Amino acid sequence: MNMDWLYRYPQLYSGILLKRYKRFFADIELVSGETVTAHCPNTGPMTGVSTIGSLVQLSRSDNPQRKLAYTWELIQVNDQKPTWVGVNTSLPNRIVKLALQQRLFPELNPYSQIKSEVVYGQDQKSRVDFYLTGDAGQKPIYLEVKNTTWTEGNLALFPDTETTRGQKHLLELRAVLPQNRAVMLYFINRDDCFEFCSGDRADPTYGKLLRSAIAQGLEVLPCRFAVSPEGIRYLGLAKLTLL
């Protein structure tokens, strides 16, 4: 387990979630009493992590070109055992890249080069999140990252809605096998989950494709992260449960 910070948040501002609407917007009442509209980086349903009245944390940009100065970063869930959950879906890839540079995923070793957003797929219109290469004779690694926040108890689930894009990623990863390694990394953006499974209730097709891809050689890394207003740490792997 790595206990060092992978990422430190900038100054954050506390508030209460009043409402989330039109996918991209969230009204927040700050502790000062001011109500602001923040950008919501997660355009999905945010199942279980968008409850009105929850404590949230916002970052603020001084860029005058931005329409919304505030960005919704975190939400606190579970009244009995308060847990922070990451909301900003632009962060997981940045953090995974930092972790790759620090060699925090021994399951992926060895590799010496890390490339981001590499074109691949039959139509050459898709981009894999990371492409890892090493010495001659080592299979290249195609690595896709999926932000994961939906839970049932201590079980993390992905996806939380039907995702044709996610289904396509599984098909494309499966297609690069066996000449290459294909890895799906689920970024569990909270520290209260110890197992991972596909969210079949939300998208049964995705679950079937995932199991089929695993049977053909797809590697799955359900990665646990501790999230707090201070920053983000890597905790290691959750148990993969194929129900």
Backbone as CSV, one residue per row, in Angstrom:
resi,resn,N_x,N_y,N_z,CA_x,CA_y,CA_z,C_x,C_y,C_z
1,MET,0.844,-1.198,0.000,0.000,0.000,0.000,0.877,1.245,0.000
2,ASN,0.579,2.187,-0.901,1.329,3.433,-0.961,0.605,4.500,-0.146
3,MET,1.318,5.112,0.819,0.683,6.101,1.671,1.075,7.526,1.315
4,ASP,1.800,7.703,0.220,2.173,9.036,-0.215,1.047,9.637,-1.053
5,TRP,0.998,10.967,-1.048,0.008,11.646,-1.875,0.369,11.500,-3.353
6,LEU,-0.593,11.059,-4.138,-0.428,11.060,-5.584,-0.814,12.419,-6.151
7,TYR,-1.800,13.033,-5.504,-2.327,14.307,-5.988,-2.770,15.130,-4.799
8,ARG,-2.431,16.405,-4.806,-2.872,17.353,-3.784,-3.871,18.323,-4.408
9,TYR,-5.022,18.463,-3.777,-5.996,19.421,-4.268,-5.515,20.846,-4.017
10,PRO,-5.904,21.773,-4.892,-5.684,23.185,-4.580,-6.618,23.588,-3.442
11,GLN,-6.646,24.842,-3.075,-7.567,25.290,-2.043,-8.993,24.936,-2.431
12,LEU,-9.710,24.326,-1.485,-11.092,23.932,-1.734,-12.041,24.746,-0.862
13,TYR,-13.281,24.832,-1.318,-14.304,25.613,-0.634,-15.457,24.691,-0.269
14,SER,-15.858,24.709,0.999,-16.907,23.814,1.495,-18.291,24.395,1.220
15,GLY,-19.237,23.502,1.018,-20.611,23.934,0.820,-21.575,22.773,0.908
16,ILE,-22.832,23.060,0.651,-23.899,22.064,0.672,-24.537,22.015,-0.721
17,LEU,-24.738,20.800,-1.229,-25.350,20.634,-2.541,-26.838,20.973,-2.470
18,LEU,-27.255,21.961,-3.262,-28.664,22.352,-3.330,-29.392,21.634,-4.450
19,LYS,-28.756,21.557,-5.605,-29.333,20.804,-6.728,-28.297,20.627,-7.818
20,ARG,-28.499,19.572,-8.607,-27.692,19.319,-9.797,-28.647,19.251,-10.970
21,TYR,-28.313,19.911,-12.088,-29.253,19.993,-13.192,-28.522,20.173,-14.518
22,LYS,-29.211,19.793,-15.599,-28.671,19.881,-16.956,-27.283,19.256,-17.063
23,ARG,-27.032,18.234,-16.249,-25.802,17.436,-16.269,-24.554,18.216,-15.846
24,PHE,-24.391,19.429,-16.333,-23.135,20.151,-16.140,-23.162,21.148,-14.981
25,PHE,-24.301,21.342,-14.333,-24.423,22.416,-13.352,-24.834,21.887,-11.983
26,ALA,-24.309,22.540,-10.948,-24.695,22.226,-9.579,-24.741,23.521,-8.779
27,ASP,-25.843,23.740,-8.075,-25.957,24.903,-7.201,-25.495,24.500,-5.804
28,ILE,-24.594,25.287,-5.253,-23.967,24.986,-3.969,-24.118,26.188,-3.045
29,GLU,-24.506,25.941,-1.808,-24.490,26.990,-0.791,-23.181,26.888,-0.022
30,LEU,-22.316,27.883,-0.173,-21.035,27.893,0.515,-21.232,28.176,1.998
31,VAL,-20.207,27.869,2.796,-20.309,28.097,4.238,-20.481,29.580,4.552
32,SER,-20.092,30.433,3.613,-20.262,31.876,3.800,-21.714,32.303,3.662
33,GLY,-22.565,31.379,3.148,-23.958,31.704,2.904,-24.240,32.058,1.460
34,GLU,-23.200,32.280,0.677,-23.357,32.601,-0.737,-23.727,31.340,-1.524
35,THR,-24.628,31.492,-2.475,-24.983,30.392,-3.371,-24.293,30.600,-4.710
36,VAL,-23.570,29.572,-5.170,-22.850,29.654,-6.443,-23.260,28.498,-7.334
37,THR,-23.106,28.683,-8.626,-23.304,27.604,-9.589,-21.937,27.085,-9.999
38,ALA,-21.707,25.790,-9.777,-20.415,25.173,-10.084,-20.537,24.270,-11.300
39,HIS,-19.419,24.112,-12.001,-19.364,23.154,-13.102,-19.324,21.743,-12.537
40,CYS,-20.162,20.852,-13.074,-20.163,19.447,-12.675,-19.440,18.648,-13.755
41,PRO,-18.222,18.157,-13.480,-17.446,17.456,-14.512,-17.970,16.064,-14.838
42,ASN,-18.821,15.505,-13.985,-19.364,14.169,-14.204,-20.723,14.298,-14.857
43,THR,-20.830,13.891,-16.125,-22.075,14.060,-16.865,-23.002,12.850,-16.758
44,GLY,-22.576,11.807,-16.038,-23.392,10.620,-15.881,-24.451,10.803,-14.805
45,PRO,-25.184,9.739,-14.461,-26.255,9.846,-13.465,-25.754,10.063,-12.045
46,MET,-24.475,9.759,-11.774,-23.890,9.935,-10.439,-24.730,9.234,-9.372
47,THR,-25.077,7.994,-9.653,-25.924,7.216,-8.751,-25.318,7.143,-7.351
48,GLY,-26.076,7.628,-6.371,-25.648,7.545,-4.973,-24.644,8.599,-4.550
49,VAL,-24.205,9.444,-5.495,-23.196,10.448,-5.125,-23.624,11.850,-5.564
50,SER,-24.932,12.099,-5.506,-25.437,13.439,-5.825,-26.655,13.778,-4.965
51,THR,-26.639,13.303,-3.711,-27.770,13.504,-2.819,-27.846,14.954,-2.357
52,ILE,-29.001,15.561,-2.532,-29.214,16.938,-2.099,-28.981,17.049,-0.593
53,GLY,-28.299,18.123,-0.183,-28.006,18.337,1.233,-26.669,17.799,1.673
54,SER,-25.954,17.128,0.762,-24.651,16.549,1.111,-23.574,17.632,1.155
55,LEU,-22.558,17.379,1.977,-21.403,18.255,2.044,-20.548,18.053,0.800
56,VAL,-20.124,19.147,0.176,-19.306,19.063,-1.032,-18.109,19.995,-0.905
57,GLN,-17.146,19.794,-1.799,-15.956,20.642,-1.872,-15.787,21.122,-3.308
58,LEU,-15.488,22.412,-3.445,-15.307,23.019,-4.755,-13.905,23.588,-4.894
59,SER,-13.369,23.553,-6.112,-12.162,24.313,-6.419,-12.586,25.580,-7.157
60,ARG,-11.696,26.551,-7.183,-12.034,27.827,-7.830,-10.927,28.242,-8.791
61,SER,-11.306,28.640,-9.982,-10.354,29.089,-10.985,-10.414,30.610,-11.110
62,ASP,-9.253,31.219,-11.287,-9.178,32.668,-11.503,-9.160,33.027,-12.986
63,ASN,-9.342,32.031,-13.853,-9.329,32.256,-15.301,-10.559,33.072,-15.702
64,PRO,-10.376,34.303,-16.196,-11.529,35.141,-16.547,-12.305,34.618,-17.749
65,GLN,-11.722,33.670,-18.496,-12.397,33.116,-19.675,-13.446,32.070,-19.306
66,ARG,-13.373,31.571,-18.086,-14.324,30.537,-17.673,-15.680,31.145,-17.347
67,LYS,-16.729,30.477,-17.788,-18.079,30.936,-17.458,-18.409,30.652,-16.004
68,LEU,-17.915,29.524,-15.485,-18.152,29.150,-14.093,-16.812,29.059,-13.373
69,ALA,-16.644,29.853,-12.345,-15.361,29.884,-11.640,-15.142,28.626,-10.809
70,TYR,-16.228,28.048,-10.294,-16.111,26.915,-9.373,-16.294,25.583,-10.107
71,THR,-15.565,24.567,-9.626,-15.704,23.193,-10.116,-15.993,22.283,-8.939
72,TRP,-16.983,21.447,-9.076,-17.351,20.481,-8.038,-16.321,19.357,-8.035
73,GLU,-15.629,19.178,-6.913,-14.553,18.195,-6.819,-14.924,16.957,-6.007
74,LEU,-15.588,17.141,-4.866,-15.829,16.048,-3.924,-17.229,16.133,-3.345
75,ILE,-17.747,14.985,-2.926,-18.982,14.930,-2.163,-18.801,13.933,-1.026
76,GLN,-19.418,14.210,0.112,-19.337,13.293,1.251,-20.617,12.463,1.303
77,VAL,-20.447,11.137,1.386,-21.584,10.217,1.411,-21.524,9.375,2.686
78,ASN,-22.621,8.658,2.959,-22.706,7.706,4.061,-22.640,8.408,5.416
79,ASP,-23.816,8.709,5.969,-23.886,9.415,7.248,-23.251,8.625,8.390
80,GLN,-23.371,7.286,8.367,-22.844,6.459,9.458,-21.320,6.409,9.444
81,LYS,-20.744,6.369,8.249,-19.294,6.386,8.104,-18.954,7.337,6.962
82,PRO,-18.867,8.632,7.266,-18.666,9.622,6.198,-17.470,9.296,5.312
83,THR,-17.707,9.317,4.011,-16.687,8.972,3.034,-16.689,10.017,1.924
84,TRP,-15.503,10.489,1.577,-15.385,11.417,0.461,-15.291,10.650,-0.853
85,VAL,-15.984,11.157,-1.861,-15.997,10.548,-3.190,-15.582,11.613,-4.213
86,GLY,-14.680,11.248,-5.115,-14.250,12.173,-6.147,-15.289,12.321,-7.239
87,VAL,-15.598,13.544,-7.610,-16.608,13.849,-8.617,-15.978,14.275,-9.942
88,ASN,-14.793,14.847,-9.883,-14.157,15.411,-11.079,-13.585,14.297,-11.950
89,THR,-14.279,13.968,-13.036,-13.873,12.849,-13.891,-12.671,13.174,-14.777
90,SER,-12.192,14.408,-14.733,-10.976,14.736,-15.483,-9.716,14.348,-14.718
91,LEU,-9.861,14.016,-13.433,-8.685,13.715,-12.612,-8.154,12.282,-12.739
92,PRO,-9.000,11.242,-12.825,-8.468,9.880,-12.829,-7.344,9.624,-13.829
93,ASN,-7.473,10.081,-15.058,-6.404,9.832,-16.026,-5.115,10.540,-15.633
94,ARG,-5.232,11.755,-15.122,-4.041,12.482,-14.676,-3.366,11.735,-13.526
95,ILE,-4.163,11.209,-12.618,-3.605,10.523,-11.456,-3.017,9.172,-11.855
96,VAL,-3.692,8.461,-12.759,-3.149,7.185,-13.232,-1.811,7.407,-13.922
97,LYS,-1.688,8.483,-14.680,-0.405,8.758,-15.329,0.692,8.981,-14.293
98,LEU,0.381,9.716,-13.223,1.355,9.906,-12.147,1.730,8.566,-11.516
99,ALA,0.729,7.712,-11.312,0.984,6.400,-10.719,1.833,5.531,-11.647
100,LEU,1.578,5.616,-12.946,2.390,4.864,-13.917,3.836,5.341,-13.887
101,GLN,4.021,6.638,-13.793,5.374,7.183,-13.746,6.117,6.740,-12.489
102,GLN,5.367,6.518,-11.398,5.968,6.079,-10.142,5.989,4.551,-10.000
103,ARG,5.535,3.848,-11.024,5.525,2.373,-11.030,4.723,1.812,-9.841
104,LEU,3.550,2.380,-9.607,2.733,1.949,-8.471,1.870,0.727,-8.782
105,PHE,1.817,0.332,-10.054,1.029,-0.838,-10.434,1.986,-1.945,-10.873
106,PRO,2.479,-2.766,-9.944,3.441,-3.810,-10.321,2.864,-4.800,-11.325
107,GLU,1.532,-4.910,-11.384,0.901,-5.833,-12.319,1.197,-5.468,-13.771
108,LEU,1.594,-4.227,-14.016,1.833,-3.774,-15.382,3.303,-3.837,-15.786
109,ASN,4.188,-4.059,-14.846,5.623,-4.095,-15.159,5.949,-5.305,-16.034
110,PRO,7.011,-5.208,-16.861,7.867,-4.031,-17.050,7.393,-3.177,-18.227
111,TYR,7.644,-1.897,-18.146,7.430,-0.987,-19.270,8.383,0.189,-19.076
112,SER,8.730,0.839,-20.167,9.675,1.949,-20.084,9.127,3.230,-20.698
113,GLN,8.114,3.106,-21.554,7.540,4.286,-22.187,6.040,4.344,-21.944
114,ILE,5.559,5.561,-21.685,4.139,5.794,-21.440,3.645,6.821,-22.448
115,LYS,2.673,6.428,-23.256,2.068,7.371,-24.193,0.586,7.482,-23.885
116,SER,0.049,8.699,-24.027,-1.362,8.950,-23.743,-2.140,9.178,-25.032
117,GLU,-3.417,8.783,-25.003,-4.339,9.073,-26.103,-3.807,8.585,-27.453
118,VAL,-3.441,7.311,-27.504,-2.908,6.719,-28.732,-4.055,6.175,-29.589
119,VAL,-4.039,6.508,-30.867,-5.079,6.059,-31.786,-4.987,4.546,-31.981
120,TYR,-6.145,3.881,-31.946,-6.181,2.433,-32.182,-7.594,2.040,-32.577
121,GLY,-7.808,0.736,-32.768,-9.127,0.248,-33.148,-9.229,0.030,-34.643
122,GLN,-10.240,-0.718,-35.050,-10.405,-1.062,-36.453,-10.597,0.161,-37.336
123,ASP,-11.330,1.162,-36.829,-11.568,2.347,-37.642,-10.537,3.439,-37.393
124,GLN,-9.597,3.168,-36.465,-8.541,4.127,-36.116,-9.127,5.482,-35.694
125,LYS,-10.309,5.440,-35.090,-10.930,6.669,-34.609,-11.007,6.723,-33.088
126,SER,-10.640,5.625,-32.447,-10.645,5.597,-30.986,-9.251,5.912,-30.460
127,ARG,-9.207,6.320,-29.214,-7.926,6.590,-28.562,-7.901,5.850,-27.232
128,VAL,-6.894,5.024,-27.033,-6.738,4.332,-25.767,-6.082,5.301,-24.780
129,ASP,-6.483,5.223,-23.524,-5.986,6.193,-22.543,-4.469,6.154,-22.416
130,PHE,-3.904,4.922,-22.327,-2.447,4.802,-22.200,-1.947,3.614,-23.026
131,TYR,-0.771,3.803,-23.593,-0.100,2.763,-24.370,1.301,2.618,-23.791
132,LEU,1.560,1.453,-23.202,2.821,1.213,-22.507,3.681,0.257,-23.314
133,THR,4.933,0.607,-23.484,5.851,-0.262,-24.218,7.138,-0.448,-23.425
134,GLY,7.848,-1.537,-23.741,9.106,-1.835,-23.068,10.144,-2.313,-24.053
135,ASP,10.954,-3.239,-23.609,12.018,-3.760,-24.456,11.459,-4.699,-25.528
136,ALA,12.286,-5.009,-26.502,11.893,-5.938,-27.552,11.502,-7.280,-26.938
137,GLY,10.439,-7.847,-27.438,9.957,-9.121,-26.900,8.865,-8.970,-25.868
138,GLN,8.683,-7.751,-25.343,7.623,-7.508,-24.371,6.381,-6.999,-25.093
139,LYS,5.254,-7.567,-24.761,4.023,-7.155,-25.419,3.643,-5.731,-24.998
140,PRO,3.283,-4.886,-25.953,2.747,-3.566,-25.592,1.461,-3.721,-24.780
141,ILE,1.153,-2.725,-23.978,-0.033,-2.755,-23.128,-0.979,-1.633,-23.537
142,TYR,-2.217,-1.994,-23.862,-3.277,-1.021,-24.095,-4.071,-0.902,-22.793
143,LEU,-4.102,0.296,-22.236,-4.685,0.504,-20.910,-5.796,1.541,-20.967
144,GLU,-6.990,1.139,-20.568,-8.148,2.038,-20.520,-8.517,2.279,-19.056
145,VAL,-8.941,3.506,-18.734,-9.278,3.899,-17.362,-10.759,4.256,-17.285
146,LYS,-11.439,3.746,-16.250,-12.848,4.059,-16.041,-13.066,4.539,-14.607
147,ASN,-13.607,5.740,-14.477,-13.926,6.276,-13.156,-15.108,5.521,-12.565
148,THR,-15.001,5.143,-11.295,-15.996,4.281,-10.655,-16.408,4.862,-9.309
149,THR,-17.703,5.178,-9.162,-18.194,5.739,-7.895,-19.454,5.053,-7.380
150,TRP,-20.137,4.257,-8.209,-21.377,3.600,-7.802,-21.044,2.406,-6.904
151,THR,-21.799,2.233,-5.827,-21.535,1.134,-4.896,-22.831,0.484,-4.419
152,GLU,-22.678,-0.755,-3.976,-23.696,-1.451,-3.189,-22.966,-2.012,-1.983
153,GLY,-23.139,-1.385,-0.835,-22.347,-1.752,0.334,-20.892,-1.447,0.068
154,ASN,-20.032,-2.453,0.243,-18.599,-2.288,-0.002,-18.181,-2.789,-1.391
155,LEU,-19.170,-2.971,-2.278,-18.919,-3.449,-3.634,-18.982,-2.280,-4.602
156,ALA,-17.878,-1.997,-5.288,-17.850,-0.967,-6.320,-18.357,-1.550,-7.625
157,LEU,-19.108,-0.754,-8.381,-19.738,-1.230,-9.607,-19.503,-0.253,-10.754
158,PHE,-19.261,-0.789,-11.934,-19.192,0.014,-13.147,-19.788,-0.796,-14.281
159,PRO,-20.617,-0.144,-15.114,-21.031,1.259,-15.113,-22.278,1.475,-14.272
160,ASP,-22.673,2.751,-14.093,-23.892,3.051,-13.351,-25.027,3.452,-14.291
161,THR,-24.787,3.292,-15.593,-25.805,3.537,-16.609,-25.387,2.799,-17.875
162,GLU,-26.305,2.626,-18.813,-25.939,1.984,-20.079,-24.886,2.824,-20.795
163,THR,-23.816,2.185,-21.258,-22.733,2.913,-21.894,-22.288,2.218,-23.174
164,THR,-22.798,2.675,-24.289,-22.365,2.105,-25.560,-20.887,2.424,-25.810
165,ARG,-20.437,3.558,-25.307,-19.020,3.913,-25.448,-18.155,2.922,-24.672
166,GLY,-18.577,2.586,-23.453,-17.840,1.612,-22.663,-17.847,0.231,-23.300
167,GLN,-18.979,-0.149,-23.885,-19.054,-1.433,-24.585,-18.065,-1.468,-25.752
168,LYS,-17.994,-0.344,-26.490,-17.077,-0.267,-27.620,-15.632,-0.397,-27.159
169,HIS,-15.304,0.205,-26.021,-13.932,0.108,-25.506,-13.573,-1.345,-25.193
170,LEU,-14.509,-2.088,-24.623,-14.244,-3.498,-24.322,-14.011,-4.290,-25.607
171,LEU,-14.814,-4.027,-26.626,-14.646,-4.730,-27.897,-13.293,-4.405,-28.532
172,GLU,-12.897,-3.153,-28.437,-11.632,-2.744,-29.049,-10.439,-3.297,-28.276
173,LEU,-10.536,-3.336,-26.962,-9.456,-3.938,-26.174,-9.352,-5.426,-26.468
174,ARG,-10.490,-6.071,-26.561,-10.487,-7.512,-26.852,-9.842,-7.790,-28.211
175,ALA,-10.009,-6.852,-29.144,-9.498,-7.053,-30.505,-7.977,-6.992,-30.583
176,VAL,-7.313,-6.348,-29.615,-5.845,-6.259,-29.683,-5.180,-7.494,-29.096
177,LEU,-5.968,-8.379,-28.465,-5.451,-9.625,-27.917,-5.297,-10.652,-29.035
178,PRO,-4.401,-11.631,-28.945,-3.403,-11.833,-27.887,-2.028,-11.261,-28.234
179,GLN,-1.945,-10.547,-29.356,-0.636,-10.011,-29.755,-0.139,-8.949,-28.775
180,ASN,-1.094,-8.341,-28.054,-0.780,-7.311,-27.068,-1.455,-7.654,-25.744
181,ARG,-1.074,-6.946,-24.703,-1.803,-7.022,-23.438,-2.876,-5.931,-23.452
182,ALA,-4.032,-6.250,-22.926,-5.129,-5.293,-22.817,-5.565,-5.235,-21.363
183,VAL,-5.646,-4.026,-20.818,-5.928,-3.855,-19.385,-7.027,-2.818,-19.199
184,MET,-8.029,-3.173,-18.402,-9.060,-2.221,-17.997,-8.813,-1.860,-16.533
185,LEU,-8.547,-0.591,-16.280,-8.283,-0.123,-14.921,-9.501,0.653,-14.430
186,TYR,-10.139,0.129,-13.393,-11.283,0.818,-12.798,-10.786,1.667,-11.625
187,PHE,-10.942,2.954,-11.759,-10.465,3.918,-10.775,-11.572,4.096,-9.737
188,ILE,-11.465,3.354,-8.619,-12.492,3.410,-7.575,-12.237,4.667,-6.752
189,ASN,-13.071,5.672,-6.980,-12.824,7.037,-6.509,-13.368,7.259,-5.097
190,ARG,-13.092,6.294,-4.204,-13.540,6.330,-2.808,-12.838,5.177,-2.093
191,ASP,-12.733,5.268,-0.771,-11.923,4.265,-0.065,-12.732,3.236,0.706
192,ASP,-14.068,3.195,0.521,-14.904,2.304,1.321,-15.321,1.053,0.572
193,CYS,-14.679,0.760,-0.549,-15.024,-0.421,-1.342,-13.838,-1.375,-1.406
194,PHE,-14.104,-2.646,-1.166,-13.044,-3.649,-1.124,-13.204,-4.721,-2.196
195,GLU,-14.339,-4.665,-2.920,-14.579,-5.580,-4.024,-15.105,-4.793,-5.214
196,PHE,-14.952,-5.372,-6.402,-15.437,-4.731,-7.627,-16.164,-5.750,-8.485
197,CYS,-17.244,-5.285,-9.123,-17.971,-6.124,-10.081,-18.589,-5.213,-11.139
198,SER,-18.900,-5.775,-12.295,-19.568,-4.994,-13.327,-20.990,-4.657,-12.881
199,GLY,-21.459,-3.485,-13.297,-22.801,-3.033,-12.924,-23.854,-3.588,-13.856
200,ASP,-24.098,-4.872,-13.747,-25.012,-5.545,-14.675,-26.429,-4.989,-14.606
201,ARG,-26.850,-4.534,-13.435,-28.207,-4.007,-13.303,-28.391,-2.750,-14.158
202,ALA,-27.327,-1.979,-14.308,-27.388,-0.765,-15.123,-27.155,-1.055,-16.597
203,ASP,-26.254,-2.009,-16.888,-25.921,-2.327,-18.282,-25.504,-3.784,-18.381
204,PRO,-26.485,-4.695,-18.540,-26.153,-6.122,-18.622,-25.267,-6.476,-19.815
205,THR,-25.381,-5.731,-20.917,-24.540,-5.996,-22.091,-23.081,-5.751,-21.756
206,TYR,-22.809,-4.683,-21.019,-21.429,-4.389,-20.618,-20.878,-5.542,-19.776
207,GLY,-21.681,-6.051,-18.857,-21.231,-7.154,-18.016,-20.889,-8.390,-18.824
208,LYS,-21.719,-8.716,-19.815,-21.443,-9.879,-20.666,-20.160,-9.680,-21.457
209,LEU,-19.983,-8.473,-21.994,-18.776,-8.187,-22.765,-17.532,-8.235,-21.891
210,LEU,-17.646,-7.736,-20.672,-16.497,-7.758,-19.763,-16.087,-9.189,-19.445
211,ARG,-17.044,-10.044,-19.126,-16.721,-11.432,-18.803,-16.126,-12.152,-20.013
212,SER,-16.680,-11.878,-21.187,-16.148,-12.483,-22.404,-14.719,-12.036,-22.662
213,ALA,-14.456,-10.736,-22.472,-13.115,-10.209,-22.700,-12.109,-10.785,-21.705
214,ILE,-12.530,-10.934,-20.448,-11.646,-11.526,-19.434,-11.299,-12.966,-19.822
215,ALA,-12.286,-13.700,-20.308,-12.046,-15.081,-20.716,-11.049,-15.160,-21.866
216,GLN,-10.956,-14.089,-22.655,-10.039,-14.074,-23.801,-8.701,-13.406,-23.482
217,GLY,-8.531,-12.988,-22.216,-7.229,-12.469,-21.830,-7.186,-11.042,-21.326
218,LEU,-8.313,-10.335,-21.329,-8.322,-8.981,-20.779,-7.951,-9.018,-19.301
219,GLU,-7.052,-8.133,-18.893,-6.668,-8.007,-17.494,-7.463,-6.869,-16.863
220,VAL,-7.902,-7.066,-15.629,-8.704,-6.070,-14.930,-7.996,-5.657,-13.643
221,LEU,-7.832,-4.343,-13.478,-7.241,-3.796,-12.261,-8.261,-2.889,-11.582
222,PRO,-8.961,-3.393,-10.540,-9.880,-2.539,-9.801,-9.079,-1.804,-8.709
223,CYS,-8.714,-0.568,-8.990,-7.772,0.166,-8.136,-8.500,1.054,-7.137
224,ARG,-8.176,0.879,-5.866,-8.800,1.647,-4.779,-7.985,2.918,-4.505
225,PHE,-8.703,4.013,-4.337,-8.058,5.281,-4.017,-8.742,5.913,-2.805
226,ALA,-7.943,6.479,-1.914,-8.458,7.244,-0.782,-8.534,8.701,-1.201
227,VAL,-9.725,9.279,-1.040,-9.975,10.645,-1.488,-10.362,11.493,-0.290
228,SER,-9.774,12.661,-0.163,-10.107,13.594,0.909,-9.860,15.005,0.400
229,PRO,-10.319,16.031,1.107,-10.038,17.412,0.668,-8.547,17.727,0.602
230,GLU,-7.717,16.913,1.237,-6.269,17.116,1.140,-5.720,16.624,-0.190
231,GLY,-6.174,15.457,-0.610,-5.641,14.899,-1.839,-6.069,13.461,-2.037
232,ILE,-5.316,12.739,-2.888,-5.670,11.383,-3.288,-4.470,10.468,-3.119
233,ARG,-4.705,9.293,-2.529,-3.671,8.270,-2.348,-4.125,6.978,-3.006
234,TYR,-3.150,6.164,-3.421,-3.450,4.839,-3.960,-3.399,3.817,-2.840
235,LEU,-4.423,2.962,-2.750,-4.532,1.985,-1.669,-4.264,0.550,-2.101
236,GLY,-4.207,0.285,-3.395,-4.022,-1.089,-3.860,-5.264,-1.584,-4.575
237,LEU,-5.322,-2.878,-4.837,-6.406,-3.462,-5.617,-7.557,-3.938,-4.756
238,ALA,-8.769,-3.742,-5.278,-9.954,-4.385,-4.718,-10.043,-5.804,-5.277
239,LYS,-10.819,-6.644,-4.635,-11.036,-8.000,-5.121,-11.984,-7.959,-6.308
240,LEU,-11.623,-8.634,-7.396,-12.494,-8.720,-8.561,-13.501,-9.826,-8.344
241,THR,-14.794,-9.470,-8.369,-15.871,-10.418,-8.153,-16.728,-10.488,-9.407
242,LEU,-16.742,-11.633,-10.059,-17.552,-11.804,-11.261,-18.811,-12.583,-10.888
243,LEU,-19.866,-11.854,-10.566,-21.108,-12.482,-10.112,-21.825,-13.168,-11.265
